[in-house]
């Protein structure tokens, strides 16, 4: 196994163990045993258990941020961008459950404010730009876009955390209901919401 392959293997093994037990509940011995290596191999690659944990968090952070950025970058109407962003988060939760559990759990030494809150700050800034443009186009205060971006991102994030364990209804239905509430408000809810974007 090359050094890069070993590093990737240790990150994957660490991700699984950290998702179950957290940073404090996982030992360097457990990681080494699961990888079939000695403890010095882990120290050689990451310096410490905390170093490995930081790499796991940063890896997951980049994957999720890239998925949401992609959803918000495509030229599309704001409603479709919200749909795509909600689906990107729910797809990440579905496909990388361990990663999402880690992002929500412990703050790595490199991000004392927490990985998930850092991620939400990045996403909120992107959404704020989109909403400010849409608000200005409709004659509303563009400055209110910042406040609504916080509300929208918070709603999606909290729903994602709930769906992590629930997994029902399916992600497309959850995304449709999220956008239904965000776009139509409580007084304009549709009984059978549907997404307008393609996967």
N, C-alpha and C positions, 0 to 999 in steps of 0.2 A: 504494500500500500504506500503510495506517495505521501509526502508531508501534507499536501493539499487535501488528498482523499481522507487521510487520518483526521485532519482538522474538521472537515465536513462531517465525518462520522461522529466525532465527539460532540459537535454542535447538535446533531440530530438526537443522539442519546441523551445529552444534557436537556434538550427541549422536552423530551418525554418524561424524564424524572422530575425536572423542575415544575412541570405542569401538574404533576400529581402531588408533590411534597413541598413545593416552594423552595426558595433559596436556602433558608435556614434548616429545613427538614431533609435536605439532600446532602449526602456526604461525598467527599472526593473518592472514598473507597467504593461506594456504590457505582459511581460513574465509571471508574477504572474497571471494575468487575464486569459491568454490562458491556463495556467496549473490548474487553479481553486484553487490556494493557495494564502496565504498572502506573502507579501514581505519578512518578517523575515524567511520564509521557504527557500527562495533562498539564503539569507545571511547565514543561518545555514549550507547549503550544500556547498556553493562556496565562501562565504566571500564578494562577490561583483559581479556586472554585468561583470566586467573584468575577474574575476575568472571563471565565467561560460563560458565566451567567450574562455578563454584559454583552458578549458576542451573540448569544442566543437572542437576547432582547433586541439588539440592533438589527439582527438579521430579519426577525419578524416585523419589526417596525418598518424597515425598508420595503418589505413585500406588501404590507397592508397600505402604506402611504402611496406606493406606486400604483396599486390597483385603484385607489380612490382618486388619485391625481389623473389617471387615465380616463376615469369616468367623467371627471369634471373638465377635461381638456378638450374633448371632442366638441366640434361646433354643433350645437343642438340648442333647442329651446330650453329655458331654465327648468321647466317641469321635467323634461326628459333627462336633464343632467341630475336632478334630484333623484329620479327613479334609478338611474345608473349608479349613482353613489350609494344609495341604500342597498341595491343588489350587490355591489362590490363588497360592502361590509358583510352582508349576510353570506355571500359566497366564501369570503375569507373565513368566517366563523365555521362554515360547513366543512371546508376543505382543510383548515389548519386550526382545529379546535384547541390543540395543545398550545399553539402560539398565542391564540387570543386569551386563553386562561393566564398565560405568563404576562402578557401585556397589561392585563387588568390587575395582577396580583401585587408583585413587589417592585419597588423602584430600584433600578440598578444604580450602582455608585455614580455612573456617568450621567444619570438623569434623576437627581434627587426629588424632583417634582413629580416623577412617575412617567412611565413610557406612554400610557394611554392618554393621560392629560396633555402631554406634549404633542402626541399625534392629533388629538382633537383641536389643539390650538392651530396647527398647520392647516387642517381641513377647514376650520372656521374662517381663517383668513381667505381661503379660496372661495368659499361659499359667500362670504361678505362681498367680495368683488362682483360675483354673479348677481346677488340680490340688489346691490346698490345700483347696478346698471338697469335692472328690471324695474326697480322702484322709480328711478329717474324717468324711465320711458313712460311709466304710467302716471307721472305727475305727483308721486309721493316723495317724501323726504328721503333722499339717497342716504343721509346719515343714519336713518333708521335701519338700513341694511345690516349694520353691525349687530344690532340687538336681535334682529330676526335670524341672523346667521347663528348666533349662540343658541337661540330657541330650537332652530331646525336641527342643528348638529347634536344638541343635547337629546332631543327626542329620538333621533335615529340611534344614537349611542346607547341610550337606556333600553330601547327596544331590542337592540342587538344583544345586550347583556341578558335580558329576559329570554330571548330566543335561544341563547347558548344552551340552556338546559331544557327548554320546552320542545323545540324543533317542530312544533306544530302550531299553526298551519305551515305549509311549505313556504320557502323563502320568497317566491314570487307573490304569493298572497299577502305575506307580511309587508313586502315592499309596496304593493298596491294600496294596502290600508294606510301605511305611513304617508304615502304621497296624497292619498285621499284626504287625510286629516290636515296635512301641511298645506295642500293646495286649495282645498275647498272650505276648510274650517268646519267647526261643529255644525253650523247652521246650513252648510251646503253639502253635507256628506251624501255620497251616492250609496245606494243599498248594495250594489254589486260592483265594487271598484275593479278596474282593470288597468294594467300597465299599457302605456302607449309606445314604449321603446322595445327594441329587439335585444335579446341577450348578446 
